[in-house]
Amino acid sequence: MESGGALSGLRVLDLTRVLAGPYCGMLLADMGADVIKVEIPGRGDDSRQNGPFINGESAYYMNLNRNKRGVTLNLQSKKGKEMFLKMVAEADIVIENYRPGTMDKLGVGYEVLKEVNPGIVYGCISGFGHYGPYKDRAGYDIIGQAMGGLMSITGWPGGEPTRTGTAVADVLTGLSATIGILSALRYKMITGMGQKVDVALVDSVVSSMEIINQIYLATGEIPQRIGNRYESLYPYDSFKVKDGSIVIGGGNDKLWGKLCEVMGTPELAEDDRYNKNPKRVQRHAELKVIIEDWTKDKTIDEVVGLLLDNGIPVAPINTIDRVVKDPHIAGAREMFVDIDHPIAGKVKVTGSHIKFSDTKTAVKSPSPILGQHNAEVYECLLGLSEKEVLQLKEEGVI
């Protein structure tokens, strides 16, 4: 299944379900790899049952599994295991997000797979990783956000710890798994040997906490919820305007001076209370009142236009309807694209955020119907006839 992408020629067996693993597989497929989605016969990926739905088809599933070919295979059956191992011999990458030990119990864990194919890169995604005292615990996005510390610093002072509005732990883990897998492929190019890439939701969140971790490690202070402002800079916060809210990224003293000029209060730039960033961070509450006194009677577009014209980082806090209509995001950057699904019809999915100068990423095919490519894949990889594929279906193997 040649695509012309940067990863064209690589074959991936994707056993993952729901979000973090399928996101990793999606990235590899968008970049040109032949990703074969392996699902449980009759049921498939759990996310096929996750809304919203278009003509009964999950838009959740469609977005994360585009550009993949889909087969069904019962790994609990002896014949299914045999078929899978033969497929592994023809593959470059296997990704799975079962609880640690599950693949071993099925008889198709990494130690078995590397005997079949020493060059196989085995990407495994789990809540807590494949070793450590918590390895057997179940992992979901909200678990990763909670255990990794993210929820503790998300929200408003005095409010409840808050999960981010999207499944960011899953997405971070999918990105991390992709990076690890591609690094392992580079090592394979040098040595000919594959390896296991072990990525955990909790680890991925902890890594993303950057300055928050360092505040505690350097000072012993436990970071708290501070709303939309940033610990180390001010004004770096959200501000109310007449028709919504905007954010201003005043990341240094020069930008603070420019903002003061635009607000018509140039004296504040030299004011001994605010002239240096550490002072502004300390007096953030009073500065927010000053800035919002200037923004409150202006619209989003007025404030954004004024500040951009003066070189000050600013943006509207877009609702999703604004995002999908934005001429830069949706237009020039092609972050929303149309695909034709055989059941759902024409649907819009999120485009690839990774742009190449020569090997352009693209959404070329919709997510597979359950078992859609059984005949195609099993004939190509295993040399099975149409009759043999039908027999396997009748036996519950596929």
Secondary structure, 3 states (H helix, E strand, C coil): CCCCCCCCCCEEEECCCCCHHHHHHHHHHHCCCEEEEEECCCCCCHHHHCCCEECCEEHHHHHHCCCEEEEECCCCCHHHHHHHHHHHHCCCEEEECCCCCHHHHHCCCHHHHHHHCCCCEEEEEECCCCCCCCCCCCCCHHHHHHHCCCHHHCCCCCCCCCCCCCCHHHHHHHHHHHHHHHHHHHHHHHHCCCCEEEEEHHHHHHHHCHHHHHHHHHHCCCCCCCCCCCCCCCCEEEEEECCEEEEEECCCHHHHHHHHHHHCCCHHHHCCCCCCHHHHHHCHHHHHHHHHHHHCCCCHHHHHHHHHHCCCCEEECCCHHHHCCCHHHHHHCCCEEEEEECCCEEEEEECCCCCCCCCCCCCCCCCCCCCCCHHHHHHHHHCCCHHHHHHHHHCCCC
